[in-house]
Amino acid sequence: MIPSLPKLLGLIAIIWVVWTVFRIYETRQAAIRAQQAKDVDGSGDDAPHGAAGRDRSDADHSVDLRECKICGAWVSGENCGRENCPY
């Protein structure tokens, strides 16, 4: 069975419509999430997340880690728990 040209064009059209609807849906969901994040934040500014943005939420910031010179463990500034550890 060889698919005919109208069937192939119809299939391409259906795939394109589904893809376009999905893109529109994802764009709207991203806008809703951004608006909710802005509402929760309360500040309403679009400042980049730096040192001032570290207290906003756990998902928005990173933790600075240092490697222990003695044991090689990565610690967040506290003692790694081993004896004679400088951190």
N, C-alpha and C positions, 0 to 999 in steps of 0.2 A: 504494500500500500504506500503510495506516494501522496503526501499531503499536498493539497492544492494551494495555490497562491492566496485565495481569499481566506482560507483557514489559517495559514501562516500569518497573514496580516492581522486577522482577528485576534490570534493568540498574542502577537506583539502588542496590539492595542490594549488588550486586557492586562498584560503584564505592566505596561507603562502606566495605566490608570491606577492599578494597585500600588505601584511604586510611588507615584505622585501623591496619592492619598496618605500613604505611610509617611512620606517626608513632611507633608503638611501637619499631620498628627504629631509627629516628633517635634517639629518646630513649635507648635502650640504648647506641648507639654513642657518643653524647655523654658518657654516664656512664663508659664505658670509657676514652675519651680523657682525661677529667678525672682519672680514677684513675691512668692511666699518667703524666700530667703531674705529679700529686702524688707518685707513686713516684719519678720521675726527679728531681724537685725535692729530695726528701729531707727537706724541712723539715716538711711536713705542716700548715703553717698556711694560713689563708685570708686572709692579709693582702693588701690591694690592692697592685697593682704601682706602686710609687713609685720613689724614688731607690734604695732597697734592693733592688728587684726588677729593676734594669737588667742585672744579670749573669746572669740565669736562662737566657735563650736569646735568639737573635736575633729570633725571631718575637714575643716578648713585650714588646719595648720600642721606643721611638721615638727618633729622632735629632733633637736640637735644632739647627735651622739658623738662620743669620743672613744677611741680605742685605748683600752688599758695597756700601758707599756709593759706591765709585768705578765699578765695572763692572756692578753689579746682579746678579751671580751669587749663588746661594744656596750658602753654605759651612757646613761643620759645625764651625767654630771654627778650622780651619787656614787657611793662606794660600790664596787662590784661584789663585795662580800668576802673577798679573799684577804688573807693576812698581808700586810705590807703593801697594800694597794694605794697608790697615790690619789686615786679618785674615790 
